[in-house]
Amino acid sequence: MSAGAPSRRDRARTPAGKPRIYTSTAVRARQTAEAIIQVQGAPVTMLAGLVEAGIGGLEG
């Protein structure tokens, strides 16, 4: 299991069909997740491996 990935036990605690939020540890991503939480009340999981990827000439 990768660092920060939700465990099977964590996933089992969230009933199917309920919204879940996965976010990176970046400040701007956490801030966005917090705004969504205030509206949806969904649980948040921060994933250290969820990072922005640069794709060079394909960006934009």
Secondary structure, 3 states (H helix, E strand, C coil): CCCCCCCHHHHHHCCCCCCCEEECCCHHHHHHHHHHHHHHCCCEEECCCCCCCCCHHHCC
